[in-house]
Amino acid sequence: MEHTRSLLILGLAHSLNHSLFLVLPPLMTLVASDLGAGFSEMGMVSTIAFLTYGAGALVGGPLSDRVGSLRVAQASIGLAGAATLVFLLADSVEVFGVGMFLMALWASFYHPTANGLIAKAFPEDTGRSMGLHNAAGNLGQVLTPTLGYLVGVRFGWRFSFLLFGALSILTAVLLNQVRVEEGPSQGLKGWELGFLLSRGLPLVLLYNVVVGALFRSVDLFYPSYLSLEKSYSGTWSALGNSLVLLFGVAGQVLGGWCTDRFGGRRVLLVATAGMVASLGLLLASPAHLGVPLFTILYGVSMFAHQPTATSLVSKVSPHDYMGLAFGVMFFSAFGVGSLSTSVAGRMADAYGLGRVFAFNAGLSLLALLVSALVYFYLDAE
């Protein structure tokens, strides 16, 4: 019961960690117009923010190994929430970028910290526990795009960020209730990095880069794509993002359960094939058919891969360096992968958002190829 409560509280923190960044996509055109920016500038701001979000995990993971995961998680979620105060001063894209940078910097410590904590606490059913943690996070995120859009339209986009910032600070306090035995900290001894090159782990990291690029591009531009290319209203476009997250809840639970039952390599391959199929349906089918099919299949497939990949990394990483391993994993997906938002932003300004989603389909095919390599060459289950 206590472990379940801890997973739920960590799931809430996980939700808000992502929700801080889910405010922008449905309000993209409103924020860009208010700041006098185009998709290229907004894409660049997002790239810098997510590179920071990923790179900070390289610090947060090892730091959690040394000073304690819960302490780092609390600081991460609380200070990221406090950083939203910068948006009150944002009257230019540069100041907005500073706010996004500070928010991303503090938020970046959370993922490797929580993933390492769960892997240590639930070694026998890691996939299921990762899936439940991630599903709780997704469930909390479901209303974020829609709620953020409605608050932004009614009170101004700055207050959407402030709302989720305040909730993040409250959640940092709530984390005091989490009780998990972590064992003694390692102190400040040196890192042993050789395991990052062993047992096929580089293939998982490469997969994370490609699928992270796909996820970031779709996540940032999907509401604008629905609005500008498929003639959906602003509210329905925001709801489209929420529904992707809703079906992602099922994907997280299903992916975690299937990983423990059938093996992570098989699940990763099947989930990635689902991503390819979903983008094909979105591009090739009429809007009334393609959009709902994409929403369901992409939501389940994209989020099913997350507990699977996380579990695979935990199997090939030393227990004492799990925080570092998850930091590198998170950086590969959310840091390096985020370069796609700049490419997609420039492509959107030059050729339209239809071309951006053709680019995303190409990324999904590349991810499928790498998942096949993982299936045949990774030495873990």
N, C-alpha and C positions, 0 to 999 in steps of 0.2 A: 504493500500500500504506500509506504514511504517512497519507494523507488518510482512508483507510478506518479506520485505527486511531484517528485523532483523532475521527472520527464515532462510533465505538463507545464511546470513553471519555466523550465528551459525552453519548451516549445513556444511559450508566450514571448520569451526574450528573443528567440529565433525569428518569430513573426515580426516583431517590431524592428529587429535588425535589418530585415529586408523591406519592411513597410516604409522606412525612411526614404528609400530609393524608388518605391512604387508610386509615390506622390507625383513625380515629374511626368511620366509618360502620358497620362490622360490630360494633363495640363500643359503639354509641350507647346502647342500653338499659342496658348494664352500667355505663358511665360516668355516665349520668344518674342511675341508682339510687344509685350510690356517693356522688355529690355532692348528692343530694337535689334534682335539677333535673328540669324537664319538657321536652318537645320545644320549647316556646317559648323557654326560656332557652338550650337548646343551639343552636337555630336562630339566636338573636341572637349568641351567641359565634362561630358559624361566619360570620355576616355580617360581623362586625367583623374577624375574621381574614382573610377573603377580600377585603374592601375594602382592608385593609392590603397583602395579597398583590398586589392589582392596582395600588394607588396607588404602592407602592414601585417598581414597574416604571418609573414616570415619572421616578424618580431613577436607577435602575439603567441604563436605556437610554442617556441622555445621558452618564452617568458613564463607561460603557464606551467611548463615542466619544472621551472625553478622556484616560483613564488606561490604557486597554487592556482588551479583553474578557476575556482569560483571567484576569487579576488579579482582576477583579470577580467572575467566575464562581467562582473558588476561595474568595474571602471569603464569597460568598453561601451556597454549599453547606456550607462548614465551620462557619460561625457559626449557621446554621439548625439543624444537627445538635447543636451545643453547647447551644442553647436548650431542647432536650428535657429537660435536667437540672431545669428548673423544675417538671416534672410530678412529681418526687419529693416536692415540697412541697405539691402540690395537694390540699387537704382541703376545698375549697369551689369552687363554680362560678366565683367571682371569680378565685381563684388559677389555676385551670385556664385561664380566659380570658387571663390575663397570659402564660401559657406559649404559648398559641396565637398571641397577638399578636406576641410576640418571634420565634417560629418563622416566622410569616408575613412579618414585616418583613425578616428576612435572606434568606429564600427568594425574596422578590419580585424580587431583582436578577437572577435567573438567566435567565429566558426572553428578555427583549429582548436581553440580552448574547449568549446562544448563537445566537439567530435572526439577529442582525446579523452575527455572526462567520461563520455558514454562508453567508448571502447574499453576503457579500464574497468568501469563499473559493471558492464554486461558482456563479459568475454564469451559466454556460451551462446547467446542469441544476439550478436552484435547487429546483424542485418535488420532483424525485427525492431530492435531498440532504436537504431538509426532511423528506420522508417517511421516509427511512432513519433519520434522527436521532430522529424522533418514534416510529417503530416500535421502535427499540432501547429507547427510554424506556418504551413500553407493555409490551414483552416483560418488562422488569425489574419492572414493576408488577404483573404478572399474579398472582403469588403473595402480594402484600402483604395484601389483605383476608383471605385464608384464614390465612396465617402470623400476621398480626397478631391475628386472632381466637383462634387456638389458643394463642399465647403469652400473650395477655391472660387467657384462661380458666384457663390452668395456673399462671401466675406473677403475674397482676395486670395490669391494663390499662396501668399506668405503664411496665412493662418492655417493652411493645410499642413505645411511643414511643422509649424509650431504645435499643432494638435498632437501629431505623432511624436514630436520631441518630448512633450510633457508626459505622454504615456510611457515613453522609454525611461524617463527618470523615475517614475513610479515603479516600473518593473525592476529597475536596479535595486531598489529598496526591498522588493518582494523576494529577490534572490537570496536574501538572508535566511529564508526558510528551507533552502535546499540543503539536504544532508547526504553527502556521498563521501565514503572513505577513499582518499586518493593515495595514501601512503606518504612517506617522507619526501620532501622536495629534494632535488638533486644538488642544490647549491649552484655554484658558478663554474662547474667543470667544463672542459672543452667538448665540442660537438664531434660526433663520429658520423661523417657524411657518406661513407662508402655504401651504406645500404640503399641510398637513393639511386645507385646504378646497378642494383642487383635484382635478380629474380623477375625480370620483366617489368619492374616498376616504371621505368621510363616510358613504356608504352601506355600505361594508365595516365601518366602526366601529359603525354602528347594528346591522348583522347580528351583529357580535360581542357586543353587549350582549344581544340577544335569545337567541342560541344559548348564550351564557354563563350566562344565567339558567336556561335549560333544563338545561344540563349540571350546574350546581351543585345544583339541586334534586333531579334524578334521582340523582346521585352520592351525596348525603348521605343520602337517605331510601330508596333502593332496597332495601338489606338489611332494614331495618325493615318495609318494605312487604311483602316476601316472607314475613317471619316472622309479622307480625300480620294481614295481609290474605289471604295465600295459604297459610298454615299450613305453611310450610317450617321446618325446624329451623335453629338458629343457624349450624351449620356449613354447611348447604346454602345459607343466605342469604348468608353470606360468600363462598362459592364462586360464587354468582351474580354478585357484583361482579367477581371474578377472571375469570370467563368473558367478561364484557363487555369487559374490558381485553384478553383474549386475542384476541378477534375484532377488537378495535381495532388490533392489530398489522397484520392484513391490511388494515384500512381505511386506515391510514397509508401503507403501501406502495402500495396501489391508488390512493389519492387523489393521491399525489405523482406516480406514473407517468402517470396519466390527465391530470393538470394539464399536464404537459409535452407530451403527445400531442394532447389534444383542446381544451385551453384551460380556464383556471380558472373562468370564469363558468359554463360548461356543467356542470362537475363540481360546483360549489357548489350549483347548482339540483337536480341529481340526488341528491346526498348529503342535502340537506335534505328532499326528498320521501321518502327512505328513513326519516328520523327520524319524520316524520308517520305513515307506514305502520306503523312498529314500535310506536308508542304506541297506535295504533288496535287492533292485534292484541293487545297486552297487556290492554287494557281490555275488548275485545269477545269474546275467545276464552276457552275453559276453561283453567284454570291449566296443565294438562299439555301444552297446545298453545301457548297464548299466551306463557308465560314463556320457553320455549326459542326461539321465533321472535323474540320481542323481543330476547333476549340476542344473537342472531346479527345481526339486521338493524340494531338500534340501535348495537351495537358497531362494525360496519363503517361505517355511515353517519355517526355522530357523529365518529369519528376520521378519516374520509376528508376531512372539510371542513377539518381543521386545516392540513395542508401547502398546501392549495389557497388558503385565505384568507391565509396567511402569504406565499405566493408572489405573490399579487395585490398585497399591500401593498408588497413589495419592488420591484415593477415601477413603482409610481407614487411612490416615495420617493427623494429625492436620496441618493446614495451616502454623503456625509459626515454625513447625519442619519438613517441607517437605525436606529441604536440608539434615538433618540428616537421614530421612527415605530413601532417594535415596542413601545416602552414604552407609548405611547398605545394601541396595539392591545391589548396585554395588559391594561391597565387597563380598557378598555371591556368585555372579556370576563370577566375574573376579579374585577375591582373592582366596577364598576357592576352587572354581571350577578349578583353574589353577593347582592344585595338580595333575590333570590327565596328564599333560605334562611330569612329571617325571616318572610316571608309564608307560606311552606310550613309552617314550624314552628307558627305560630299556627293555620293552617288544620287541621293534623294534630291539635292539641289540641282544637280546637272541633268538627271534623266527621269526623276520621279520615283515614287515609292514602289511602283510595280517592279522596277529593275532591282530595287533593294531586296525584295522577297524572292526574286529569281536567284540572286546572290546567296540568300539564305538556304535555298534549296540545294545549291552547290556545296555549301558548307555541310549540310546534312549527309550528302553522299560521301564526302570526305570522312566525316565522323563514322559512317558505316564501314568504310574501308579499314579505319584504325581499330574499330571494335572487333573486326574479324581477325586482325593481327593479335589483339589481346586474347581472343578466344583460343588461338592456336599456340601462342608463345608464352603467356603469363603462367608462371609456376606457382599458382595459388588457387584455392577455392574458398 
